[in-house]
Amino acid sequence: MINADGSIAEAKIVPPTSQNQRAIEADLREFASDRLSLPEHELGHECERLIRSFDPCISCATHFLDLRVRHT
């Protein structure tokens, strides 16, 4: 919101994903490790939901999530 004098009274800032990348990756590691018993497609969907909590557009706009589960 901009006041009559041109000053900004209220603003919503949405930071670029790159600023959140480290936090996204750290949260994904913890989040996914607790859900490894899920089928891979379901785990992928759940991970995308977590990613959208940081950036609502990235996972649906770029389909950047490449989930690979390695069972050791």
C-alpha positions as CSV (number, residue, x, y, z in Angstrom):
1,M,0.0,0.0,0.0
2,I,1.3,3.5,-0.9
3,N,0.4,6.5,1.1
4,A,-0.7,9.8,-0.5
5,D,2.8,11.2,-0.1
6,G,4.3,8.3,-2.1
7,S,5.8,6.4,0.9
8,I,5.2,2.7,1.1
9,A,3.0,1.8,4.1
10,E,2.7,-1.9,3.5
11,A,4.4,-4.3,1.1
12,K,4.6,-8.1,0.6
13,I,8.0,-9.3,-0.4
14,V,8.4,-12.7,-2.0
15,P,12.1,-13.6,-2.1
16,P,13.5,-15.5,-5.0
17,T,13.9,-19.2,-4.6
18,S,17.6,-19.0,-4.7
19,Q,17.5,-17.2,-1.4
20,N,15.6,-20.1,0.1
21,Q,17.5,-22.9,-1.6
22,R,19.6,-24.0,1.3
23,A,16.6,-24.0,3.7
24,I,14.5,-25.9,1.1
25,E,17.2,-28.6,0.7
26,A,17.7,-29.0,4.5
27,D,14.0,-29.3,5.2
28,L,13.6,-31.8,2.3
29,R,16.3,-34.0,3.7
30,E,14.6,-34.1,7.1
31,F,11.1,-34.3,5.7
32,A,11.8,-37.1,3.2
33,S,13.8,-39.2,5.7
34,D,10.8,-39.5,7.9
35,R,8.6,-40.7,5.0
36,L,10.8,-43.2,3.1
37,S,8.2,-45.9,3.6
38,L,5.8,-44.1,1.3
39,P,5.6,-45.2,-2.4
40,E,8.0,-43.0,-4.4
41,H,5.2,-41.2,-6.3
42,E,3.5,-40.3,-3.0
43,L,6.8,-39.2,-1.5
44,G,7.5,-37.0,-4.5
45,H,4.1,-35.4,-4.2
46,E,4.6,-34.7,-0.5
47,C,8.1,-33.2,-1.2
48,E,6.6,-30.9,-3.8
49,R,4.0,-29.8,-1.2
50,L,6.9,-28.9,1.1
51,I,8.7,-27.0,-1.6
52,R,5.5,-25.0,-2.5
53,S,5.4,-23.9,1.2
54,F,8.6,-22.0,0.4
55,D,7.7,-21.0,-3.2
56,P,4.2,-21.7,-4.5
57,C,5.2,-21.6,-8.1
58,I,8.5,-23.4,-8.4
59,S,7.5,-27.1,-8.4
60,C,4.6,-26.7,-10.7
61,A,6.1,-24.2,-13.0
62,T,9.5,-25.8,-13.6
63,H,8.9,-29.4,-12.4
64,F,12.4,-29.1,-11.0
65,L,12.1,-31.9,-8.4
66,D,13.9,-35.0,-9.5
67,L,13.3,-37.4,-6.6
68,R,15.6,-40.4,-6.5
69,V,15.3,-42.9,-3.6
70,R,18.3,-45.0,-3.0
71,H,17.6,-48.0,-0.8
72,T,20.8,-49.2,0.9
